[in-house]
């Protein structure tokens, strides 16, 4: 954790991310130059974020001698990514915002990741994050402006490769989708040397990037909408799960829709 405790901060912005393996938080306040990063914390705790998020926020605020009421804005990475991590962070943010009257904003993961190396590049940047076995989230950007070249989609490895190889122009790749499918993309870049994989350090946003995105986000006093892109594994496997429980799959799907949970 990094922190500067020489004064008692106010009008704080809290940025949170838990959509991939690493749980992150960044705390900042306005300054003459725009904003100042006061503190940041990271935990690599897949599946265990609930044990660390609220205590981590409380300990950080305690270090500055302030309570949660000093937070006026909360921004969350809203996906796509881990359904469990995403829901946990959004629920924590919305619960906190309801208690202290803070405004909320969502941050999209793939543009956030692109904002790291993107300003340093001049050729297309493809961001691929892990969705599930054999599936990645994919979006392409035009550096250095980071104008989206393609919409965000969930696609198979072969579909992702086709999107990148067909133009046959130099491009860079980054994201957890590459590391979790290492052999596939090693073979792809061997066959398509115009594609260059960036180092893993770009796969996770720095605290400064996370806070910068939070400072630039659009805030409102309304619930955050998650960015799921694909159905959850439970939805995909609903017919099998329903039959195991002696339920008709169509009836089970309708029950979910009636609860506002299905698609």
NORRAPE-V508845 format. One line per field, one symbol per residue. phi: phi as a letter, one per 40 degrees, with the letter a starting at -180 (. if undefined). Layout:
# NORRAPE-V508845
phi: ???
This chain:
# NORRAPE-V508845
phi: .babbcaccafcbbbbaacbcccbabbaacacchabccaaabbcbdgbdccbcccccccccdccgbbccccbabbbcchciccccccccccccccccccbgccbabbccccccccccdccbbbdbbbbbcbadgbbcbabbbcccgcccbccabaccccccccccdcfbdabbahcccccbdcccccccccbcccbcccccccbccdcccccccccccbacadcccbcgbcccccccddcccccbgbcdcccccdccccgbcb
